Amino acid sequence: MTDAARYRLTVRIGGAGNDKTMTKILDHLEEWLIATLMGVATTIIFIAVLHRYASSLPIPGVQDWLLRLNTSWAQELTIYLFVWMAKFGAAYGVRTGIHVGVDVIVNRLPEGKRRAMVLFGLMAGALFTGLIAAFGADFVFELSSTSSTSEVLELPIWIVYLAIPLGSSLMCFRFVQVAWNFARGGELPVHDHAHVEGLVTDAAEGRQ
C-alpha cells in the first residue's frame, strides 16, 4: 500500500471515529436532558403535593408560614418541563425504536419493496419534523420580538415555545440517522421492553 493510500485510509477511519464520538456525545446529552427534565418535574410535583398536604395540618405557626408560601408557579413550570421532555423524548424514541408502528402489511412485502417502504416512511418522518422545526423556528423568532410572557412565571413565552424547533430538529436528525443506517445495513432500532439498561453488562462482570 502506498503512502497516499495509507493516508486516505487513515483520514477515512479518523473521520468515521470522530462522527461516532460526536454521535455518542449527542446521545448522552439527549438522555441526560430528558432525565434531568423528568427528575426536576417529579421533584416539583412532590414538593407541591407535600406543601398542599402540610398546609392543611393545624400546626400553629407552621401552617401560617406554609399558607404564605406561593406555589402557584409549580403547575405551570411542570407543564413546561413535560412539554420539553416530550419533544426530546420523541427524538429519543426514534433513535431507540420505542415508537409504536403498524408494520403488518409492510413486513409481508418482498424484501426490495419492504426496504423502499421503510425508507419512504423514515424520510417522510424527516420531512414532516423538518417542516415543523422550520415553521417553529419562524414562530419563535416572531415571538422573540414581542413582550409576551407566561401567565404565572412571567417567562418570555418564546423560551417555552423554543422546544418546538429544537425538539423537532433533533427528531428530524434521528429520522435521517435511522434511514441512513437502514440503507447501509438494513437494520432498524428495536426496543426490547424486557431489557434493563446495564443489566447484561453487570451480569457479565459477575455483579449482583
Secondary structure, DSSP 4 states (H G I P E B T S, - for coil): --HHHHHHHHHHHHHHHHHHHHHHHHHHHHHHHHHHHHHHHHHHHHHHHHHHHHHTS--TTHHHHHHHS--THHHHHHHHHHHHHHHHHHHHHHHHT-S----HHHHTS-HHHHHHHHHHHHHHHHHHHHHHHHHHHHHHHHHHTS--B-SSS--BHHHHHTHHHHHHHHHHHHHHHHHHHHHHH-------TT--TTHHHHHHTT--
